[in-house]
Every structure is written in structure tokens, then in C-alpha cells.
Amino acid sequence: MSLKQVPLHHIHQQLGAKIVPFAGFEMPVRYSSDLDEHNTVRNGVGIFDVSHMGEFILKGEGALALIQRVSANDASILFDGKVQYSYLPNGRGGIVDDLLVYRIGELEYMLVVNASNIEKDWNWISQYAPDYDQAGAPLTIVNVSDDMCLFAVQGPLAAKALQSLTNVDLDSMEYYTFEKTDFAGYANVIVSATGYTGAGGFEIYVSNHQAEGVWHAIMQAGAPFGIKPIGLGARDTLRLEMGYNLYGNDITDETSPIEAGLGWVTKFTHDFIDADLLKEQKQQGVPRKLVGFELLERGVPRGHYELADATGAVIGEVTSGTQSPTLGKGVGLGYIQTAFSKPGSEIFVRVRDRLLKAQVIKPPFVKK
């Protein structure tokens, strides 16, 4: 299968990015070094081109009802300009994908999904759409993923770096809200504050024909603040320091959202796919849980490494792990038997033939 390219692929090549296959796309993994880019975002400001992400627009009387059916969080509490984190249960106790739900208007929503799952999510949601497409009140659902670009401008200096490009007061924008506004001289740009780095910042959704102009405007406006382009390598270490899930690693079609700690976005105030099963799991408890941990010895945890107890018996598996650039120690996420899941519990990570001592920690590992 041939890999797709984001619309600004040529710019990333000009900037000297190392390009790698990721989620069906050729994506910039780094421009300088992962460590330099990580620290740039933690301490200053960086820009990610994450235009590989997917976007669906749902419009019509049945849009909310469809979202309520296929997603576990309660989208009925959203108001115009509000964003919600949610997930799509798969009908057998696992997760189709995690996603963001944007309420653009009473009858219009945007769903933002993971790049690797665009086709899967589209097919999953589309199969339920006819139930909510009523005569006289049509429901339209459009996959606009190929027509939109997305830039994530992240870091404590993000608001200052972008403020000259918009009349929206970025400093006062609340977490998980957005505005559709003029930006860098372009109309109907969505500026949101969701973030996947824990460093603060904004997401800029633009149409493809606006993308190059907006990218250059951001780079120019951010230059006095030291803005740099940032690749997927630093994106992964930044999200891991916050303990944020990555679909395909920490949550999959085979993982229970209750095991994965997504009970907080599982709202039984409405009827959704798998509601009864997940309610039962929440009430009865689950045999394993996704936890954060930090190594107490030198070493780097990696995905699929075994987690063990003091005797060496296997009690779980690492799903994501790295050397935290901010903390200078190994941190990770993994599924572990519930008995060992309490913060402070001593566990061990099998790195090659050695058992390295670790401690269960409630993320984030790096406090904001």
C-alpha cells in the first residue's frame, strides 16, 4: 500500500526532516534531535504538522443522536465552542478509537480521529448513520480528512507566539474550547486548546489551500519566541510524560476502556454501544489495569517488555515506554494485574535478562 503525504510534505523536506512511515503517511519524525525538540516544546514553543489526523463533519437533526450512540462520553452537555474527549466502543468490549468531539453548532459537529483509524472509524460510524437520517431532517456525514491540515503549536510560549495572528484572546481561552475565527488573514480557521503534550498550546485547523500561508505566518510570528518545527519523536516523549494514551499502543480493539482508565469518559446517562457490558465491568471490577510507572534503576522500558513481581512472575506488559527527557529516568505505561495497580506498588520491568525495580505512579509523570 502506497503511503500518503501531508500537503506540506515539501516544506518538511526543505527543513531537513527525517521522514518515516507512520499511520499510512510519510511523516516528519525529527528535524534536529528528539531531545532538543522535546525541550523546545516543554520550555518554549514548537509547531507540529499533524495533518495526518482525520476529521469528519456531522450535520443535521440526527447528528447528536448518532454521536451519542457510537461514543461513550455524553455529548449532550456540549455547547457551541466546546470540545470533548471520548472513545468509540467496538461492540465487544474493546475500543474502535479515541477521538475528540467538537460542537460547532446545535446541528453541526466535527469528530477528530486518529490517522491510522480514519477508514475504520468512518466505516464504523457510517453503518449507524441511516438510523438517524430522517425524512425531512436529513443527516449528512462527510469525511473531510483529505481536505484539512492541522498544526499543533505547543509550549508555554504558544499564546505569545500566535497572538499577533488573531483577535481571539488566546491567554483566556479555556482548556478544551475552540473558536472559528480569522487567523493569519484567513477566514473560518478553527483555533482550539486541547493539546497532547501537557505544555499548553493550540491546534489550528485550516483547509489545504490555506495551509502553506498559515504555516509560514506561524513560523514568522513565532520567530521572536524561538519557535521550531517538531517531529513525531518528541510528540511521543511529550505525551508519555503526561501519561496520555496512544491508540495502537495503550488502547486497542482488544483493550477494555475500563481497564484503560477511561471510566471518567464513560457516561451511563445515555444508551451507547457496549453500555451494559462496560457498566458491569465498572461495578464488578477488572482483572488488570493500565498504570503509569517509573523506573528506580537505570534503564529504558519499551513496548511489550514484561512487567513482573519480586519473584519474577509475569504480572503484565509495558505498552509504551521511554527515557523521560525532563526527569532523566525511564517511565512507561502498561497493563498490570489489578492487585499491583495501586500507586506506590513495587513492580519490576524485565529489560533483556534483568529485572529492574520500578514503582507504580499515577500520571502525569511531569507535573504541569
C-alpha positions as CSV (number, residue, x, y, z in Angstrom):
1,M,0.0,0.0,0.0
2,S,1.4,3.4,-1.0
3,L,2.0,5.9,1.7
4,K,0.1,9.3,1.7
5,Q,1.9,12.6,2.1
6,V,0.6,15.6,4.1
7,P,0.1,18.7,1.9
8,L,3.2,20.4,3.3
9,H,5.5,17.4,2.8
10,H,7.8,19.5,0.6
11,I,8.3,22.0,3.3
12,H,9.3,19.3,5.8
13,Q,11.8,18.0,3.2
14,Q,13.2,21.6,2.8
15,L,13.6,21.9,6.6
16,G,15.7,18.7,6.6
17,A,13.2,16.5,8.4
18,K,13.8,12.8,8.7
19,I,10.7,11.3,7.1
20,V,9.4,7.9,8.3
21,P,6.2,5.8,7.6
22,F,3.6,6.4,10.3
23,A,-0.1,5.5,10.2
24,G,-0.1,5.2,6.5
25,F,1.6,8.6,5.9
26,E,5.2,9.8,5.3
27,M,5.7,11.9,8.4
28,P,8.5,14.0,9.9
29,V,9.9,12.2,12.9
30,R,12.5,14.8,13.7
31,Y,14.2,17.9,12.3
32,S,17.2,18.2,14.7
33,S,17.2,15.8,17.7
34,D,14.3,14.3,19.7
35,L,15.8,15.8,22.9
36,D,16.2,19.3,21.5
37,E,12.7,19.3,20.1
38,H,11.2,17.9,23.3
39,N,12.8,20.6,25.4
40,T,11.8,23.3,22.9
41,V,8.1,22.4,23.5
42,R,8.4,21.9,27.3
43,N,10.2,25.2,27.8
44,G,9.3,27.4,24.7
45,V,7.2,26.8,21.7
46,G,7.2,24.3,18.7
47,I,4.9,23.5,15.8
48,F,3.8,20.0,14.8
49,D,2.3,19.3,11.4
50,V,-0.3,16.6,12.4
51,S,-2.3,16.9,9.2
52,H,-2.5,13.1,9.0
53,M,-5.2,13.2,11.6
54,G,-8.8,12.6,10.4
55,E,-11.8,14.9,10.6
56,F,-15.5,14.0,10.0
57,I,-18.3,16.6,9.8
58,L,-21.7,15.6,11.0
59,K,-24.7,17.9,10.3
60,G,-28.4,17.6,10.9
61,E,-31.1,16.9,13.4
62,G,-29.7,13.4,14.0
63,A,-26.0,14.3,14.4
64,L,-26.1,14.4,18.2
65,A,-28.1,11.2,18.5
66,L,-25.6,9.4,16.2
67,I,-22.7,10.6,18.3
68,Q,-24.5,9.5,21.5
69,R,-25.0,6.1,20.0
70,V,-21.4,5.4,18.9
71,S,-19.4,7.2,21.7
72,A,-19.2,6.6,25.4
73,N,-19.0,10.2,26.7
74,D,-22.1,12.3,26.9
75,A,-22.0,14.8,24.0
76,S,-25.4,16.3,25.0
77,I,-23.6,18.5,27.6
78,L,-21.5,20.2,24.9
79,F,-22.2,23.8,23.9
80,D,-21.0,25.8,20.8
81,G,-17.2,26.1,21.0
82,K,-16.7,23.2,23.4
83,V,-14.6,20.1,22.8
84,Q,-14.9,16.7,24.5
85,Y,-12.6,13.7,24.7
86,S,-14.4,10.4,24.1
87,Y,-14.0,7.0,22.5
88,L,-15.9,4.6,20.2
89,P,-16.7,1.2,21.9
90,N,-16.4,-1.7,19.4
91,G,-19.4,-3.8,20.4
92,R,-17.3,-6.5,22.0
93,G,-15.7,-4.7,24.9
94,G,-12.8,-3.1,23.1
95,I,-12.1,0.3,21.6
96,V,-12.5,1.3,17.9
97,D,-10.7,4.5,18.5
98,D,-10.4,7.5,20.9
99,L,-11.4,10.9,19.5
100,L,-12.3,14.5,20.1
101,V,-15.9,15.8,19.6
102,Y,-16.2,19.5,18.6
103,R,-19.6,21.1,18.8
104,I,-19.6,23.7,16.0
105,G,-23.4,24.5,16.3
106,E,-26.5,22.9,17.6
107,L,-26.8,20.7,14.4
108,E,-23.1,20.5,13.5
109,Y,-20.2,18.6,15.0
110,M,-16.6,17.7,14.0
111,L,-15.0,14.5,15.1
112,V,-11.2,14.3,15.1
113,V,-9.9,10.8,14.9
114,N,-6.5,9.0,14.7
115,A,-4.8,8.8,11.3
116,S,-4.3,5.1,11.4
117,N,-8.1,4.6,12.0
118,I,-9.7,7.1,9.6
119,E,-11.2,4.4,7.3
120,K,-12.1,2.1,10.1
121,D,-13.8,4.9,12.1
122,W,-15.6,6.1,9.0
123,N,-17.0,2.7,8.2
124,W,-17.9,2.1,11.9
125,I,-19.8,5.4,12.3
126,S,-21.4,5.3,8.8
127,Q,-23.1,1.9,9.4
128,Y,-25.2,3.6,12.2
129,A,-25.9,6.8,10.3
130,P,-29.0,5.6,8.4
131,D,-30.8,5.1,11.8
132,Y,-30.6,8.9,12.3
133,D,-31.3,10.1,8.8
134,Q,-34.9,11.0,9.0
135,A,-37.3,12.2,6.2
136,G,-37.5,15.9,6.3
137,A,-34.5,16.1,8.7
138,P,-31.5,14.7,6.7
139,L,-28.3,13.8,8.4
140,T,-25.1,14.4,6.4
141,I,-21.8,12.9,7.4
142,V,-18.7,13.9,5.4
143,N,-15.1,12.7,5.7
144,V,-13.1,15.9,5.2
145,S,-9.7,14.4,6.3
146,D,-8.1,14.8,2.9
147,D,-9.2,18.5,2.7
148,M,-7.9,19.7,6.0
149,C,-4.5,20.4,7.6
150,L,-3.8,20.6,11.3
151,F,-0.9,22.3,13.1
152,A,-0.4,21.9,16.8
153,V,1.5,24.9,18.3
154,Q,2.6,23.7,21.7
155,G,4.6,25.0,24.6
156,P,4.4,27.7,27.4
157,L,5.1,30.5,24.8
158,A,2.4,29.3,22.3
159,A,-0.1,32.1,23.2
160,K,2.5,34.8,22.8
161,A,3.8,33.3,19.6
162,L,0.4,33.2,18.0
163,Q,-1.4,36.2,19.5
164,S,-0.4,38.6,16.6
165,L,-2.2,36.4,14.1
166,T,-5.7,36.5,15.7
167,N,-8.1,38.8,17.6
168,V,-9.1,35.9,19.9
169,D,-7.6,36.4,23.3
170,L,-5.5,33.2,23.4
171,D,-4.4,33.6,27.1
172,S,-8.0,33.5,28.2
173,M,-9.1,30.6,26.0
174,E,-10.2,27.7,28.3
175,Y,-8.9,24.2,28.0
176,Y,-11.0,22.1,25.6
177,T,-12.7,25.0,23.9
178,F,-12.3,26.4,20.4
179,E,-13.3,29.3,18.2
180,K,-13.9,29.5,14.5
181,T,-12.3,32.8,13.5
182,D,-10.0,34.8,11.2
183,F,-6.4,33.7,11.6
184,A,-3.3,35.0,9.8
185,G,-5.6,36.7,7.4
186,Y,-7.6,33.6,6.5
187,A,-11.3,33.1,7.3
188,N,-13.0,30.2,9.1
189,V,-10.0,28.8,10.8
190,I,-10.6,26.6,13.9
191,V,-8.3,27.5,16.8
192,S,-8.7,25.1,19.7
193,A,-6.9,24.4,23.0
194,T,-6.9,20.7,23.6
195,G,-3.2,19.7,23.5
196,Y,-1.4,16.3,23.6
197,T,1.9,17.5,25.2
198,G,0.9,18.9,28.6
199,A,2.9,22.0,27.8
200,G,-0.1,24.2,26.8
201,G,-0.8,25.4,23.3
202,F,-3.3,25.4,20.4
203,E,-4.4,23.5,17.4
204,I,-5.0,25.3,14.1
205,Y,-7.4,23.6,11.6
206,V,-7.2,25.0,8.1
207,S,-8.2,24.0,4.6
208,N,-5.4,22.7,2.4
209,H,-5.3,25.8,0.3
210,Q,-4.7,27.9,3.4
211,A,-2.1,25.6,4.9
212,E,1.2,26.9,3.4
213,G,0.3,30.5,4.1
214,V,-0.7,29.8,7.7
215,W,2.4,27.6,8.3
216,H,4.7,30.5,7.2
217,A,2.7,33.0,9.2
218,I,3.1,31.0,12.4
219,M,6.8,30.5,11.8
220,Q,7.3,34.2,11.2
221,A,5.1,35.3,14.2
222,G,6.8,32.7,16.4
223,A,10.4,33.5,15.4
224,P,11.0,36.1,18.2
225,F,9.9,33.3,20.6
226,G,12.2,30.7,19.2
227,I,9.6,28.5,17.5
228,K,10.9,25.4,15.8
229,P,9.3,22.6,13.8
230,I,8.8,19.5,15.9
231,G,8.6,15.8,14.8
232,L,6.7,12.8,16.0
233,G,9.6,11.5,18.1
234,A,9.3,14.4,20.5
235,R,5.5,14.2,20.3
236,D,5.7,10.7,21.7
237,T,8.0,11.5,24.6
238,L,5.9,14.6,25.5
239,R,2.7,12.7,25.6
240,L,4.3,9.9,27.6
241,E,5.5,12.3,30.2
242,M,1.8,13.2,30.7
243,G,0.6,9.6,30.7
244,Y,-1.6,10.2,27.6
245,N,-2.8,7.1,25.8
246,L,-1.8,6.4,22.2
247,Y,-4.1,4.3,20.1
248,G,-2.4,1.1,18.9
249,N,-0.1,1.0,21.9
250,D,-2.1,1.7,25.1
251,I,-5.6,1.2,23.8
252,T,-6.8,-1.1,21.0
253,D,-9.7,-3.1,19.8
254,E,-8.6,-5.7,22.4
255,T,-8.4,-3.5,25.4
256,S,-11.3,-2.6,27.7
257,P,-11.9,1.1,28.2
258,I,-12.5,0.4,31.9
259,E,-9.1,-1.4,32.2
260,A,-7.6,1.5,30.3
261,G,-8.7,4.1,32.9
262,L,-11.3,5.6,30.6
263,G,-14.2,5.2,33.1
264,W,-14.1,9.0,33.5
265,V,-15.4,9.5,29.9
266,T,-17.8,6.5,30.1
267,K,-21.2,8.2,30.9
268,F,-24.1,5.9,31.6
269,T,-26.5,8.8,31.3
270,H,-27.3,7.7,27.7
271,D,-27.5,4.5,25.8
272,F,-24.4,3.7,23.8
273,I,-22.7,0.7,22.2
274,D,-21.5,-1.7,25.0
275,A,-23.0,0.4,27.8
276,D,-24.4,-2.7,29.7
277,L,-21.1,-4.6,29.4
278,L,-19.0,-1.6,30.5
279,K,-21.3,-0.8,33.4
280,E,-20.9,-4.4,34.6
281,Q,-17.1,-4.1,34.3
282,K,-17.1,-0.9,36.2
283,Q,-19.3,-2.3,39.0
284,Q,-17.6,-5.7,39.3
285,G,-14.0,-4.5,38.7
286,V,-11.5,-5.7,36.1
287,P,-8.6,-8.2,36.4
288,R,-6.0,-5.8,35.0
289,K,-5.5,-2.0,34.8
290,L,-3.4,0.4,32.7
291,V,-1.0,2.1,35.1
292,G,1.9,4.5,34.9
293,F,5.3,3.5,36.4
294,E,8.8,5.0,36.7
295,L,12.0,3.0,36.9
296,L,14.0,3.3,40.1
297,E,17.1,1.9,38.4
298,R,18.9,2.9,35.1
299,G,17.2,1.5,32.1
300,V,14.6,2.3,29.4
301,P,11.3,0.4,29.3
302,R,9.9,-0.4,25.8
303,G,6.6,-1.6,24.5
304,H,6.0,-5.4,25.1
305,Y,8.6,-5.7,27.9
306,E,7.3,-7.9,30.7
307,L,6.2,-6.5,34.0
308,A,6.9,-8.8,36.9
309,D,6.6,-9.1,40.7
310,A,9.5,-9.5,43.1
311,T,9.7,-13.3,42.3
312,G,10.0,-12.6,38.6
313,A,6.5,-13.9,37.9
314,V,4.9,-12.1,34.9
315,I,2.1,-9.8,36.1
316,G,1.7,-7.6,33.0
317,E,3.2,-5.9,29.9
318,V,4.6,-2.5,29.0
319,T,2.5,-0.7,26.3
320,S,4.6,2.5,26.0
321,G,7.9,3.4,27.5
322,T,10.7,5.9,27.1
323,Q,13.5,7.7,28.9
324,S,11.9,10.9,30.1
325,P,14.0,13.9,28.9
326,T,12.5,16.1,31.6
327,L,13.0,13.7,34.5
328,G,16.1,11.8,33.2
329,K,14.6,8.4,34.1
330,G,12.6,5.6,32.5
331,V,8.8,6.0,32.5
332,G,6.1,4.0,30.9
333,L,2.5,2.8,30.7
334,G,1.4,-0.8,30.9
335,Y,-1.3,-3.3,31.8
336,I,-0.9,-5.0,35.1
337,Q,-2.8,-7.3,37.4
338,T,-5.2,-5.1,39.5
339,A,-3.6,-6.3,42.8
340,F,-0.4,-4.4,41.8
341,S,-2.0,-1.3,40.3
342,K,-2.1,0.9,43.4
343,P,0.2,3.9,43.2
344,G,3.4,3.2,45.2
345,S,3.3,-0.5,44.4
346,E,6.7,-2.0,43.7
347,I,7.0,-3.8,40.4
348,F,9.8,-4.9,38.1
349,V,10.4,-4.4,34.4
350,R,12.3,-7.2,32.6
351,V,14.9,-5.4,30.4
352,R,16.8,-8.1,28.5
353,D,17.6,-10.6,31.2
354,R,17.5,-8.2,34.1
355,L,14.6,-7.3,36.5
356,L,14.7,-3.5,37.1
357,K,12.9,-2.1,40.1
358,A,10.0,0.3,39.3
359,Q,7.2,2.0,41.1
360,V,3.6,2.5,40.0
361,I,2.9,6.2,39.6
362,K,-0.4,8.0,38.8
363,P,0.4,10.1,35.7
364,P,1.3,12.7,34.8
365,F,4.9,11.9,35.5
366,V,5.8,15.6,34.8
367,K,3.5,18.0,36.7
368,K,2.3,21.0,34.9
